[in-house]
Amino acid sequence: MRALIETPPESAIILPKSAVKGDSAAAYIFLFENGIARQRDVKVESIDFERVKVTQGVQSGEKSSKTHHPLCAMGKK
């Protein structure tokens, strides 16, 4: 017996896990507003070993750092 399960497509914001800092209870990313880094708390769900889906805290079109650089800090350009 085989079953075909179809789910409707959904829009999602997907980021590499390397862009998310903290842990599942207090995750955050750095977004860029007018060229300045700002820390933003987010809620994420793991997709696989390399990616997460952002479920809260980021809107489509906002620019985030794809990796966390040690020099990337709040208020830095």
C-alpha positions in Angstrom: 0.0 0.0 0.0 1.3 3.5 -0.9 -0.1 6.8 0.2 0.6 10.2 -1.4 0.4 13.0 1.1 0.4 16.5 -0.4 0.7 19.7 1.6 0.2 23.2 0.3 3.4 25.2 -0.2 4.1 27.8 2.4 6.3 30.9 2.4 9.1 30.9 4.9 12.2 32.7 5.8 15.1 30.2 5.7 18.5 31.0 7.1 21.7 29.0 7.5 22.2 27.8 11.1 25.5 29.8 11.2 23.5 33.0 11.1 21.6 32.2 14.3 23.3 32.7 17.6 22.2 31.8 21.2 20.1 28.6 21.7 16.6 27.5 21.0 15.3 29.4 24.1 17.0 32.7 23.3 18.0 32.7 19.6 19.0 35.9 17.8 20.4 37.2 14.5 22.0 40.4 13.3 20.0 42.5 10.9 21.3 45.4 9.0 19.3 48.7 9.2 20.7 51.5 7.1 24.1 49.7 7.1 24.2 49.3 10.9 24.1 45.9 12.6 21.2 45.4 15.1 20.6 42.3 17.2 17.1 40.8 16.9 15.5 38.0 18.9 14.0 35.3 16.7 12.1 32.0 17.1 13.4 29.3 14.8 12.6 25.7 13.8 15.3 23.3 12.6 14.8 22.1 9.0 18.0 20.0 8.7 21.6 20.1 9.8 22.4 23.3 8.0 19.2 25.4 7.9 16.5 26.8 10.1 13.1 28.3 9.4 12.4 31.6 11.1 8.9 31.6 12.7 9.0 34.9 14.5 11.1 38.1 14.6 12.0 38.7 11.0 10.0 40.1 8.1 10.5 39.3 4.4 13.0 41.7 2.8 15.0 42.5 5.9 18.7 42.0 5.4 20.5 39.6 7.8 24.0 38.5 8.2 24.3 35.0 6.8 27.1 34.1 9.1 28.2 35.5 12.5 31.4 37.4 12.2 33.2 38.2 15.5 33.4 41.9 14.6 29.7 42.1 14.0 28.3 43.8 17.0 25.3 46.0 17.8 25.6 49.4 16.2 28.6 48.6 14.0 28.7 49.3 10.3 
